[in-house]
């Protein structure tokens, strides 16, 4: 199998068209559509834990959706539910269609055909995900053999192509090395190569850069953006890093207590923050230029018990803008402004064109191309 060399590096393998390629000129249908997704964990001798409570969103080819929130907000559970990677104690309802294929309720045998071929995941810690007793080339080769019916020689060639695709230096040499011989960033590139083995339509990056230093984080994210633009893959980025989401996502979904509290395209959400929880997350980001020994801002209180969610707004006990109705009725996730949904009875006022003071650089792909 040959590859096409371009000025920016190794292109997609010949014969493998970008996932979202379309010649119609029309906006493509979403690759993934999630509707009213709910995940409940049963626990012996304890009330059930409601981890995800009515999640709905869609992702189109060539777009990146960032799902952000504190630990325990339901981010990772929601995407693992799509791939059938939750323990038997999890009860999943709702709908998640990947190119018209319903994922929720699919049996394990059918899911194995979907994983890797149509949807793939890059996990947080490559050191735990890679087999320390196998060379990286053999591990990539296993993924290739699982999804592509090709001979042993072609498998090895494809593995090297994938290492080149993710810009791993000296790919032919690295093919024979073991995970412990690679840096953290190199190991994560290997994980991305494994995920791309069958050119999936949807790639999920579950805290994929958390264990890396800031410079390597940027390199991995730039790589994902480049691969996405060339292969047409849709990406879901799970993160608690708002600065990362602002720099690399097209759309942002903020979760709290298993629900969406604010959703919009990246530019709109970060420049016109309306929900108090989103605002509190942004204000908690450390800033340069503040006087030394200044206390960092935190969100007061604790997230609610997911086995006993409060009546009304789940964020009420921690919210500085809470009003009487917040304790009585749960706010709906309505589209209050074009393309901007938030669930709050007393949101922050719209900022208009004024500077919101958010201490992060918002760089969307549309701005890069303009």
Rosetta blueprint (number, residue, H / E / L):
1 X L
2 X L
3 X E
4 X E
5 X E
6 X E
7 X L
8 X L
9 X E
10 X E
11 X E
12 X E
13 X E
14 X L
15 X L
16 X L
17 X L
18 X L
19 X L
20 X L
21 X L
22 X L
23 X L
24 X L
25 X L
26 X L
27 X L
28 X L
29 X L
30 X L
31 X L
32 X E
33 X E
34 X E
35 X E
36 X E
37 X E
38 X E
39 X E
40 X E
41 X E
42 X E
43 X E
44 X L
45 X L
46 X E
47 X E
48 X E
49 X E
50 X E
51 X E
52 X E
53 X E
54 X E
55 X E
56 X E
57 X E
58 X E
59 X E
60 X L
61 X L
62 X L
63 X L
64 X E
65 X E
66 X E
67 X E
68 X E
69 X L
70 X L
71 X L
72 X L
73 X L
74 X L
75 X H
76 X H
77 X H
78 X H
79 X H
80 X H
81 X H
82 X H
83 X L
84 X L
85 X L
86 X L
87 X L
88 X L
89 X L
90 X E
91 X E
92 X E
93 X E
94 X E
95 X E
96 X E
97 X E
98 X E
99 X L
100 X L
101 X E
102 X E
103 X L
104 X L
105 X L
106 X L
107 X L
108 X H
109 X H
110 X H
111 X H
112 X H
113 X H
114 X H
115 X E
116 X L
117 X L
118 X L
119 X E
120 X E
121 X E
122 X E
123 X L
124 X L
125 X L
126 X H
127 X H
128 X H
129 X H
130 X L
131 X L
132 X L
133 X L
134 X L
135 X E
136 X H
137 X H
138 X H
139 X H
140 X H
141 X H
142 X H
143 X H
144 X H
145 X H
146 X H
147 X H
148 X L
149 X L
150 X L
151 X L
152 X H
153 X H
154 X H
155 X H
156 X H
157 X H
158 X H
159 X H
160 X H
161 X H
162 X H
163 X H
164 X H
165 X H
166 X L
167 X L
168 X L
169 X L
170 X L
171 X H
172 X H
173 X H
174 X H
175 X L
176 X L
177 X L
178 X E
179 X H
180 X H
181 X H
182 X L
183 X L
184 X H
185 X H
186 X H
187 X H
188 X H
189 X H
190 X H
191 X H
192 X H
193 X H
194 X H
195 X H
196 X L
197 X L
198 X L
199 X L
200 X L
201 X L
202 X E
203 X E
204 X E
205 X E
206 X E
207 X L
208 X L
209 X L
210 X L
211 X L
212 X L
213 X L
214 X H
215 X H
216 X H
217 X H
218 X H
219 X H
220 X H
221 X H
222 X H
223 X H
224 X H
225 X H
226 X H
227 X H
228 X H
229 X H
230 X H
231 X H
232 X L
233 X L
234 X E
235 X E
236 X E
237 X E
238 X E
239 X E
240 X L
241 X L
242 X H
243 X H
244 X H
245 X H
246 X H
247 X H
248 X H
249 X L
250 X L
251 X E
252 X E
253 X E
254 X E
255 X E
256 X E
257 X L
258 X L
259 X E
260 X E
261 X E
262 X E
263 X E
264 X E
265 X E
266 X H
267 X H
268 X H
269 X H
270 X H
271 X H
272 X L
273 X L
274 X L
275 X L
276 X H
277 X H
278 X H
279 X H
280 X H
281 X H
282 X H
283 X H
284 X L
285 X L
286 X L
287 X L
288 X L
289 X L
290 X L
291 X L
292 X L
293 X L
294 X L
295 X L
296 X L
297 X L
298 X L
299 X L
300 X L
301 X L
302 X L
303 X L
304 X L
305 X L
306 X L
307 X L
308 X L
309 X L
310 X L
311 X L
312 X L
313 X L
314 X L
315 X L
316 X H
317 X H
318 X H
319 X L
320 X L
321 X L
322 X L
323 X L
324 X H
325 X H
326 X H
327 X H
328 X L
329 X L
330 X L
331 X L
332 X L
333 X L
334 X E
335 X E
336 X E
337 X E
338 X L
339 X L
340 X E
341 X E
342 X E
343 X L
344 X L
345 X L
346 X L
347 X L
348 X L
349 X L
350 X L
351 X L
352 X L
353 X L
354 X L
355 X L
356 X L
357 X L
358 X L
359 X L
360 X L
361 X L
362 X L
363 X L
364 X L
365 X H
366 X H
367 X H
368 X H
369 X H
370 X L
